[in-house]
Amino acid sequence: MSVFTTVTAEDLGPFLKRYSIGSLLELKGIAAGITNTNYFVTTSHGRYVLTLFENLTADELPFYVNLMAHLANHGIAVAAPVANLADEYVDELNGRPTLLVQCVPGTVVDKPSAAQCFEVGEMLAQMHLAACSYRGEMKNPRGADWWNATAPCLFELMSAADAEQLRAELALQAEQCFDDLPRGVIHADLFRDNVLLNGDHVGGFIDFYYACNDVFLYDLAITLNDWCASESGDVNADRAKALLQGYQGVRVLQANEIAAWPVLLRAAALRFWVSRLYDFYKPAAGEMTFAKDPWHFQRIINAHAERQDFWL
């Protein structure tokens, strides 16, 4: 969530007339994340998040936007999209497809407690089950095909040792087959900055623009790698156990999921190691952007490779 496309109050005035959400009181850019332009928009009717999509086209957005509406209708804590007066969720501003969503209660928590991790795991499982009735289909755009295609352009930019490790990790994942694992619509990016917590409770899941159809356990692994890992890459056992207990209180993992868990933890870390390497070495131009540390996920892979206890 960064600012690549500048929006002024003068730009926003005509745009807001297409909605019944009152007049503009405040417009503030959000400087976090790396993909889309985001602003907080405060009006006389409430507070919203305005997203301008830098890469996705209007034709690509219905899967994500309709998913958010579907989940909200099924009681999942998400930032629900707001329709304009033409009953359309996707609009346009400054040449970009645009979406308004309601602000959900809570704040981003940098150092979550075990109780908060439990709540996130519980809501993630509820989201997986609620999304089973969603009919949209989207192949994972950052799955194995993507990382295998992207990594070769990074090898020559990395140290020899890191490139060798990345090749080995890609080879390990190429040996795996997860076709028999339960799957459906996943968030695929449920990091701490994509969850707002209201005390110990989930106020809302946000930023569904990497959502896709994939293995549920992969989504759980992505979530654990961020919510429970330290800067050293090691995982806090209390938080990990709480996250998994919260999840399994709603959807119990099958035996084949438990068997696949250690290697899927590494797959989830590999996906973000590659994407952060790409953003680090080939950054996009932006007004308020930053590249996140790619070696954090290398450290997580190293920690997973050395441990025996996977908290299940």
N, C-alpha and C positions, 0 to 999 in steps of 0.2 A: 504494500500500500504506500505508494510514493506519489510525487507530483512530476509527471512528464509533460502534461498538457496544462497550461495555465488557464484558470477560469477566474474572471473578475465578477464583482457584484453586478456590473453592467451586463455582462454576458448572461448571468443567471436570471435576471429579471424576466425577460421574455420566456425563458424556459419554464419558470415556476408558474406562469400564467396557464400553462397546459395541465396543471395539477390543482387540486383543491386542498392545498396544505398551508395556505396563508401566505403572508409576505415575509421577505427575507429580513432576518435580524443580524445574522452573523455567518460568515463564510471563512473556514479555516482549513488549510491544507494539512494532510496527514503524512508525516514523514516516517514511514516504516514500510518494510516489504520491498519488493523489487519488480512487480509485474504491471500493475494498473495505476492510474491516477485516482486518488481518493481525497475527498473533502468532507468535513463535517459541515452540515447545513442546518442552521437553527432558524426556524420560522416562528411566526406567531401561533402556529398549531403544535409545534414540537421540534424534536431534533432528529435528523436523518443523516445517512451517509450517502453521498453522491459518488458514484464510480464511473469513470470514463475508461473504456477498454482500449488498451494500446495495441493488443495483438489479436484478440478475438473479434470477429465480425458480427454484425447484427444477426446474420443467419446461423451463427454458431451458438448464440446465447440461449435460445429457448430451453435446451436441456438443463442448464444450470439454474436459470431463473424459475422455470416451472418446478424443478426439484425443490427449491427453497419454499415455494408456495405450497407444494405438496406436504413437505415436512411440517410447516407451520400449521397446516390444516389438520395434521395428525398429532398435534400437541407437543412436537419436538421444539425445544428452545432454539430458535434460529432467528436471524434478522430477516423478517418477511418483506418481500418486494412490494412496492407501492405502485399501483396502476395510475396512468394519466387519465385525463378526461375522455380519451378515446378507448379506454379500457385496455391499454397496452402497457406492459411492464417495461419494455425496451424503448427508449427514446433516443434523441441525438442532441449533442451539444458540442460546439466547436469542432465539428467534423468527426466526432467519435461517437460510437454507440454508447448509450448512457443508461444507468439504472439508479433509482432511488430505493433505499431500504430503510426500514424503521430502525432507530437505535434501540438496542436491547440493554437491559439494566446490567450494571457491573463494570468491572475494570479488568485489564490484563494483569495477571499475577506472575511475577518473575520467579518467585521461589514458592511453589505450591506445597501445601501440606499433604499428608497422606489422606486426610479426609477429603480434600479438594480433588485429589487424584481418583479417589473412589467415585465421587460424583461424576467426574468426566468419563470414567470407564462405563458407568451405568448409563449415562446419556448417549454415549457412542453406541452401545448395544441396542438401546431403544431406537436410535436413528437407523441402524442397520435393519431392524425388523420393520420399522415404518416404511422404509424405502423399498421393501420387497414388493409393495403394490404399485410402485412407480413404474410406468411403462417406457420411460425414456431409455435409450441405449447410447453409451459413449465408451469407446475403447480407451484404455488408459494411455494418454498422450505422452506420459513420462515413464512408461514401463520398460521392459527389457529391450524391445526393439529400439527405443529412443536412446537408452544409455549405451547400447552397443554401437549405435551409429554416431553418437556424440563423442565418446571417449577417444577414438583415434585422433581427433583434431587437438586433443589436449596433451597427449603423451610427450610430444617434443617440447612443450612448455613447462613440464614438470621436472622435478629432479629424477634421476635415473631410478633411485630406490622407490620413490612414490609411484612412478609409472609402472615399475615391475609389480608392485603390490596391487595397483589398480587392474592390471592385466590378469593377475591371479584371481582377484575377486570376481571379475567378469567371467572367468572360466569356471569358477565354482558355481555361480548362479546359472550358467548355461547348462550345467549337468542336472538341474532340478526340474521337476514337473509338479505343478500345483493344481492340475486340472480337476482333481477329485475333491478339492477343498470347497467348503461353502463360499458362495460369492453372491454379489449383488452390487448395489450402488454404494460407493464409499466416498468419504470426504477427501482422503488422500493428502491432506496438508493440515492436520489438526494439531498444529503447534500451539504453544502457550499464547502466542499473539493472535490466534484465531479463535480463542475462547474468552468470553467475558464472564467473570465470576462475581456473583453477588453474595459476598460472604463465602460460605462453604458450598453454595449452590450454583449451578450453571445458569447464568443469566441468558447466554446465547452462544451458539456456534456461528461463526461468521466466515466469509471468504470461501465460497464453495466453487471457485473457478478452476480448481484441479479435480473436482469430483468426476467420477467415472465408474464404470463397471469393472470390478476386480475382486480379488479375494478379501473377505472380511478380515482375516487374520493379518494380512498385510497392512490394513488400515490401523489395526490395533498395535502393530509393531511400530509404525510411523509415530503414533501417539506416544507410546512408551519411550521411544528413543529421545523424544524432546522433553516430555514431562518428568521423566525420572532420571535422566543422565546429568552428570556434573560436567564442568568444563574439561575435566581430565578424561572424560569418556566413560567413566565407570557409572554404574547404575545404582541408585539408592534403593536398597531392597525393600524398605518399608513402603515407599511410594509405589514401587513396581507391584508389590503384592496387593496393595490397596486398589490400584488401577485394575488389576486383573480380577480381583474379587468383585469389584463393582460391575465389571463387564459380565462376569460369569453368573452374577445374581440375576441377570436378565437373559443371557444366551450362553448356555454351557458349551464349552469347547469340546469338539469330538476328538477321539483318539488320534486320528490322522492329523488334526490340527496341532495337537500337542507334540507329535513327532516332528512336524515341520517347523515348529516355533523357533528353534535356534537359528536355522538358516534364513528364515524370513526376517528375523531381527536384523541380520546382516544385509539382506536385500533392501530393506527399508532404509538402512543407513547408506548403502551404495547409491541409491537413487539421489539422495541429497548431497552426497559427496560429489557426484558427477555434476549435478546442476549448479552447485556452488563453485566448483572449479571453473565451469563455463562462465558464470557471472563474474568471477574474479579475473580471469584471463581475457575475457571478451565482453567487457561491461557495456551496457546500453547507456546512451546519453540521457540525462535527466536533470531536472532543476533541483530536486531534493531526493537523492538516491544514495544508497550505500550497499557495498557487497559484504555478505556475511562470511564468516570464517569457514572455508571448506574443510580445513584439516580437523575441525571439531568432529565431523562424521567419520573421518579416517580413524580418529582416536576411539570412537564408539565401536567401529568394526574391530579394532584391535582388542578392546575390552571384551566384546562378545566372543571373540576367537579364543580367549584365554580362560573364560569362566566355565564352570560346570553347573552352577545353579541358575536356572532360568525362571524361578519364582512361580512355577505352576505346581 
